Amino acid sequence: MRDARNRLAAEFGEREASAMVDEMMWRLKGWDRTATIIHGEESVTGYLTARTDQTVKKLLEGNPIQYIFGRAQFYGRDFIVTPDTLIPRPETAQLVDFIADRYGKTSDLRVLDLGTGSGCIALSLACTLPFPKEVTAVDISEKALEVARQNADALKVKATFICHDMLADDFIDSDRYLCRNYDIIVSNPPYIARHEAAGMDRNVLEHEPDGALFVPDDDPLLYYRAIARIASERLEENGTLYLEINPLFAGELASMLRDHGFKDVDIEKDMQKADRFIIARR
C-alpha cells in the first residue's frame, strides 16, 4: 500500500493517491481502512502484489479506477460502470437527495429519468422512494442501457428502459415510449460546453463517453430545451422537474424554463457552492 501510494502521489497528489489505494484494497480484498490496519502485518501474496502493480500502472496511464474495476459507489450502493456510461459524481447524489427529501414518504409515484446512463439516478430512486408506481429510464445508447439493466437486476428493483433520442420529435408525442403523466422528471444530461474541455482532466476526456459530456458551444441548452418540451407534455400538474446543470448557464436556463410555463424555478448549489441544480414545478 505504501509503495502504491508513493507511486500514485507523484502524479495525483497525496490525498487522491490515498483515496485510490483505499478503493483498490476494497475492490481487491474487500478491506476498508480498519481491515487494512488489522491485516497490516500479514505477508503479501503474489496475487495481491501483481494486481496492485497492474492497477497502479493503469491509473498512471490515466484509466479511471471505476473503469478498471467496473464498479462505482453511488448513493450507498455499488453500480456497474463501463466506458459506455459516465462515472457517477457526488454532486449527482445531491439530486437524488432533493427528490428523496421531498417525496421520501410518498408512494405510487411515476418517475422519468432522461439520459440515464448506468441508471444510477433512476435505480437509486427506485430503491429509495416507497413503492414507486413506475420508474422509466431513457438513454440513446443501447450499451449504456444494458449496463443499467444489469444494475437493476443486481439491486433487485424494477424499471422500464427505453432506448431513444430525447431530441427526437416522435419521442415527445408517442405514447409508445412514455406514460401519460409523471410526478417527477429528472435528468443529468450532457451540459459541458466544448470549449471547457481544455480545462478538464485527461482521464475524463480520454475514457468517459464524449456524447454524455459535451454540448456545442453555440447551443449549450440543446438538451434542456428538449427536456422542457417533454416535461411540458408529460409532467403531472404540480409535478416537479429536477435538473443537474452547468453553472455557466444557470440564469439562462432558469429563464427558459419560466418561458415554458414552469413556476417556482429554483437554482440550488452543490457542495462546492456552484449553481449545480434547478428544481421547477409544472
C-alpha positions as CSV (number, residue, x, y, z in Angstrom):
1,M,0.0,0.0,0.0
2,R,2.8,2.4,0.8
3,D,4.5,1.6,-2.5
4,A,1.3,2.2,-4.4
5,R,0.6,5.4,-2.6
6,N,4.0,6.8,-3.2
7,R,3.9,6.0,-7.0
8,L,0.5,7.5,-7.4
9,A,1.2,10.6,-5.2
10,A,3.8,11.8,-7.7
11,E,1.1,12.0,-10.3
12,F,-2.1,12.7,-8.4
13,G,-1.1,14.2,-5.0
14,E,-1.1,12.6,-1.6
15,R,-4.9,12.9,-0.9
16,E,-6.1,11.5,-4.2
17,A,-3.4,8.8,-4.1
18,S,-4.6,7.7,-0.6
19,A,-8.2,7.5,-1.8
20,M,-7.2,5.4,-4.8
21,V,-5.3,3.0,-2.6
22,D,-8.2,2.7,-0.2
23,E,-10.5,1.9,-3.2
24,M,-8.0,-0.5,-4.6
25,M,-7.8,-2.5,-1.4
26,W,-11.6,-2.5,-1.0
27,R,-12.0,-3.9,-4.6
28,L,-9.2,-6.4,-4.4
29,K,-9.6,-7.7,-0.8
30,G,-12.9,-6.3,0.5
31,W,-10.9,-4.4,3.2
32,D,-11.7,-0.9,4.5
33,R,-9.2,1.2,6.3
34,T,-9.8,-0.6,9.6
35,A,-9.3,-4.0,8.0
36,T,-6.0,-2.9,6.3
37,I,-4.7,-2.0,9.8
38,I,-5.8,-5.3,11.2
39,H,-4.1,-7.2,8.4
40,G,-1.2,-4.8,8.1
41,E,1.4,-7.3,9.4
42,E,0.4,-10.2,7.2
43,S,2.6,-11.3,4.3
44,V,1.6,-10.0,0.9
45,T,0.6,-12.7,-1.6
46,G,2.0,-12.7,-5.1
47,Y,-1.6,-12.3,-6.4
48,L,-2.1,-9.1,-4.5
49,T,1.3,-7.7,-5.4
50,A,0.6,-8.4,-9.1
51,R,-2.9,-7.0,-9.1
52,T,-1.8,-3.9,-7.2
53,D,1.0,-3.2,-9.6
54,Q,-1.2,-3.7,-12.6
55,T,-3.8,-1.4,-11.1
56,V,-1.2,1.3,-10.4
57,K,0.1,1.1,-13.9
58,K,-3.4,1.6,-15.4
59,L,-4.1,4.5,-13.1
60,L,-0.8,6.2,-14.1
61,E,-1.9,5.7,-17.7
62,G,-5.0,7.8,-17.0
63,N,-7.6,5.0,-16.6
64,P,-10.3,5.9,-14.1
65,I,-10.3,3.5,-11.1
66,Q,-14.0,2.9,-11.6
67,Y,-13.5,1.6,-15.1
68,I,-10.5,-0.5,-14.0
69,F,-12.7,-2.4,-11.6
70,G,-16.0,-1.9,-13.4
71,R,-17.7,-0.5,-10.3
72,A,-18.6,2.8,-8.7
73,Q,-20.2,3.7,-5.4
74,F,-23.3,5.9,-5.7
75,Y,-25.9,6.8,-3.0
76,G,-24.7,4.0,-0.8
77,R,-24.8,1.3,-3.5
78,D,-22.4,-0.4,-5.9
79,F,-23.1,0.2,-9.5
80,I,-21.6,-1.5,-12.6
81,V,-20.0,1.1,-14.9
82,T,-18.2,0.8,-18.2
83,P,-16.7,3.3,-20.7
84,D,-20.2,3.3,-22.2
85,T,-21.5,5.1,-19.1
86,L,-20.4,8.1,-17.2
87,I,-18.9,7.6,-13.7
88,P,-21.4,8.9,-11.2
89,R,-20.3,12.0,-9.3
90,P,-21.0,13.0,-5.7
91,E,-22.9,16.1,-7.0
92,T,-25.4,13.9,-8.7
93,A,-26.2,12.2,-5.5
94,Q,-27.5,15.6,-4.2
95,L,-30.1,15.4,-7.0
96,V,-31.3,12.2,-5.5
97,D,-31.3,13.8,-2.1
98,F,-33.5,16.6,-3.2
99,I,-36.1,14.2,-4.5
100,A,-35.9,11.9,-1.5
101,D,-36.3,14.8,0.9
102,R,-39.5,15.9,-0.8
103,Y,-41.0,12.6,-1.8
104,G,-39.5,10.1,0.6
105,K,-42.8,9.3,2.2
106,T,-44.9,9.3,-0.9
107,S,-45.9,6.1,-2.7
108,D,-47.2,5.3,-6.1
109,L,-45.1,7.9,-7.9
110,R,-44.2,7.9,-11.6
111,V,-40.5,8.8,-12.3
112,L,-38.9,9.6,-15.6
113,D,-35.1,9.8,-15.9
114,L,-33.8,11.2,-19.1
115,G,-30.3,10.2,-20.1
116,T,-30.0,7.5,-17.5
117,G,-26.5,6.1,-18.4
118,S,-25.7,3.4,-15.8
119,G,-29.1,4.0,-14.2
120,C,-27.7,5.4,-11.0
121,I,-30.3,8.1,-10.6
122,A,-33.4,6.1,-11.7
123,L,-32.4,3.0,-9.7
124,S,-31.4,4.9,-6.6
125,L,-34.9,6.5,-6.6
126,A,-36.5,3.1,-7.2
127,C,-34.7,1.8,-4.1
128,T,-35.3,5.0,-2.0
129,L,-38.9,6.0,-2.8
130,P,-41.6,3.9,-1.2
131,F,-43.2,1.6,-3.7
132,P,-42.9,3.8,-6.8
133,K,-45.6,3.0,-9.4
134,E,-43.4,3.4,-12.4
135,V,-39.7,4.2,-13.0
136,T,-38.8,4.9,-16.6
137,A,-35.2,5.3,-17.7
138,V,-34.3,6.6,-21.1
139,D,-30.9,6.7,-23.0
140,I,-29.8,6.9,-26.6
141,S,-27.2,4.3,-26.0
142,E,-28.2,0.6,-26.0
143,K,-24.9,-0.3,-24.5
144,A,-25.5,2.1,-21.6
145,L,-29.0,0.6,-21.1
146,E,-27.5,-2.9,-20.9
147,V,-25.4,-1.7,-18.0
148,A,-28.4,-0.1,-16.4
149,R,-30.4,-3.3,-16.8
150,Q,-27.6,-5.3,-15.1
151,N,-27.6,-2.8,-12.2
152,A,-31.4,-3.1,-11.9
153,D,-31.0,-6.9,-11.7
154,A,-28.2,-6.6,-9.1
155,L,-30.2,-4.2,-7.0
156,K,-33.4,-6.2,-7.5
157,V,-35.5,-3.3,-8.5
158,K,-37.9,-2.8,-11.4
159,A,-37.6,-0.2,-14.1
160,T,-38.6,0.3,-17.7
161,F,-35.7,1.0,-20.0
162,I,-36.2,2.8,-23.3
163,C,-33.6,3.3,-26.0
164,H,-34.4,6.5,-27.8
165,D,-33.1,10.0,-28.5
166,M,-34.8,12.6,-26.3
167,L,-34.2,15.2,-29.0
168,A,-36.4,13.3,-31.5
169,D,-39.9,14.8,-32.1
170,D,-41.6,11.4,-32.0
171,F,-40.2,10.7,-28.5
172,I,-42.3,13.6,-27.1
173,D,-45.5,12.8,-28.8
174,S,-45.8,9.0,-28.8
175,D,-47.4,7.0,-26.0
176,R,-45.4,4.1,-27.3
177,Y,-42.5,5.3,-25.3
178,L,-43.8,7.2,-22.3
179,C,-46.6,7.2,-19.7
180,R,-49.1,10.0,-20.0
181,N,-48.0,11.7,-16.8
182,Y,-45.0,11.6,-14.4
183,D,-44.8,13.1,-10.9
184,I,-41.1,13.5,-11.2
185,I,-38.9,14.1,-14.2
186,V,-35.1,14.1,-13.5
187,S,-32.1,14.5,-15.8
188,N,-28.4,14.9,-15.7
189,P,-27.9,15.5,-19.5
190,P,-24.8,16.4,-21.4
191,Y,-24.0,20.0,-20.4
192,I,-20.3,20.8,-20.7
193,A,-19.6,23.3,-23.5
194,R,-17.0,22.1,-25.9
195,H,-14.6,24.9,-25.1
196,E,-14.4,23.8,-21.4
197,A,-12.6,20.6,-22.5
198,A,-9.3,22.4,-22.3
199,G,-9.5,22.6,-18.5
200,M,-10.6,19.0,-17.9
201,D,-8.6,16.0,-16.7
202,R,-7.4,13.6,-19.3
203,N,-8.8,10.6,-17.6
204,V,-12.3,12.1,-18.2
205,L,-11.6,13.2,-21.8
206,E,-9.9,10.0,-22.9
207,H,-12.1,7.5,-21.2
208,E,-15.6,8.7,-20.4
209,P,-18.2,8.8,-23.3
210,D,-17.9,12.1,-25.2
211,G,-21.6,12.2,-26.1
212,A,-22.7,12.0,-22.5
213,L,-20.5,15.0,-21.6
214,F,-20.4,17.7,-24.2
215,V,-22.8,20.1,-26.0
216,P,-22.0,22.5,-28.8
217,D,-20.6,25.9,-27.8
218,D,-23.3,27.6,-29.8
219,D,-26.1,25.6,-28.3
220,P,-25.4,24.8,-24.7
221,L,-29.1,24.4,-23.8
222,L,-29.7,21.8,-26.5
223,Y,-30.8,19.0,-24.2
224,Y,-32.6,21.3,-21.7
225,R,-34.9,22.6,-24.4
226,A,-35.9,19.1,-25.3
227,I,-36.4,18.2,-21.6
228,A,-38.5,21.3,-21.1
229,R,-40.7,20.3,-24.0
230,I,-41.0,16.7,-22.7
231,A,-41.8,17.9,-19.2
232,S,-44.4,20.4,-20.5
233,E,-46.3,17.4,-22.1
234,R,-45.6,14.6,-19.7
235,L,-45.2,16.1,-16.2
236,E,-48.2,15.9,-13.9
237,E,-49.8,19.1,-12.9
238,N,-47.8,20.3,-9.9
239,G,-45.2,17.7,-10.7
240,T,-41.5,18.6,-10.3
241,L,-38.6,18.8,-12.7
242,Y,-35.1,18.1,-11.3
243,L,-32.0,19.0,-13.3
244,E,-28.3,18.9,-12.9
245,I,-26.9,21.9,-14.8
246,N,-23.8,23.8,-15.9
247,P,-23.3,26.8,-13.6
248,L,-22.3,28.9,-16.6
249,F,-25.8,28.7,-18.0
250,A,-27.9,28.7,-14.8
251,G,-29.6,32.0,-15.3
252,E,-30.3,31.4,-19.0
253,L,-31.7,28.0,-18.3
254,A,-33.9,29.3,-15.5
255,S,-35.4,31.9,-17.8
256,M,-36.0,29.4,-20.5
257,L,-37.9,27.2,-18.1
258,R,-40.1,30.1,-17.0
259,D,-40.8,30.8,-20.6
260,H,-42.0,27.2,-20.9
261,G,-44.5,27.9,-18.1
262,F,-42.7,26.4,-15.2
263,K,-43.1,28.0,-11.8
264,D,-41.0,28.1,-8.6
265,V,-37.8,27.8,-10.6
266,D,-35.1,27.5,-8.0
267,I,-31.4,27.3,-8.6
268,E,-29.6,25.2,-6.0
269,K,-25.9,25.0,-5.1
270,D,-23.7,21.9,-4.9
271,M,-21.2,21.2,-2.1
272,Q,-18.6,23.5,-3.8
273,K,-21.2,26.3,-3.7
274,A,-21.6,26.3,-7.5
275,D,-25.0,26.7,-9.1
276,R,-25.4,23.0,-10.0
277,F,-29.2,22.2,-9.9
278,I,-32.5,23.6,-10.9
279,I,-35.8,22.5,-9.4
280,A,-39.0,23.6,-11.1
281,R,-42.7,22.9,-10.7
282,R,-45.2,22.5,-13.6
